[in-house]
Amino acid sequence: MLQAFYDIEYLFTVNEDVFDPPPKVKSGVIRMVRNDVTDLGCDHKKFKTIIKTAFNQRRKMLRSSLKPFLKPEHKEMDLFTKRPEQLDVPEFIEITNLLFD
């Protein structure tokens, strides 16, 4: 969702020993800079719904997690055989437009 409106850059890793109590994982610091996107080319609320629904079950293929929105002709499309983390913003926009047109 953030990638649609921000340019995101990974800056550096923060070790667990700088926190009290120390977590069991390392942390990362990122920089987010607002990009020039004002219109995605799809309905913003529907785009958000698709992203949230897809990532609620991120390890499943999109045809499973987006099942309530799919029409029979969508189920065999290559786009829906991927997992949400494999897609970029334009592909999510394409899905939103496919499912809500």
FENBELFEN-V494878 format. One record per backbone hydrogen bond with DSSP energy under -1.0 kcal/mol. NH is the residue of the N-H (numbers start at 1). CO is the residue of the C=O. E is the energy in kcal/mol with one decimal. If there is no record, write none. Layout:
# FENBELFEN-V494878
nh=<NH,NH>
co=<CO,CO>
e=<E,E>
This chain:
# FENBELFEN-V494878
nh=<5,6,7,9,11,12,14,18,19,27,29,31,33,35,47,48,49,50,51,52,53,54,55,56,60,62,63,64,65,66,69,70,74,77,80,81,86,87,92,93,94,95,96,97,98,99,100>
co=<2,2,33,31,29,29,27,15,16,14,12,9,7,5,43,44,45,46,47,48,49,50,51,52,57,82,80,61,61,62,66,66,71,74,77,78,83,84,88,89,90,91,92,93,94,95,96>
e=<-1.3,-2.0,-3.1,-2.4,-3.1,-1.0,-3.4,-1.2,-1.4,-2.6,-2.8,-2.8,-2.3,-2.3,-2.5,-2.3,-2.1,-2.4,-2.4,-2.7,-2.5,-2.6,-2.4,-1.0,-2.1,-2.8,-2.2,-1.6,-2.0,-2.8,-2.0,-1.0,-1.9,-1.8,-1.2,-1.7,-2.1,-1.5,-1.8,-2.3,-2.3,-2.3,-2.4,-2.5,-2.4,-2.7,-1.7>
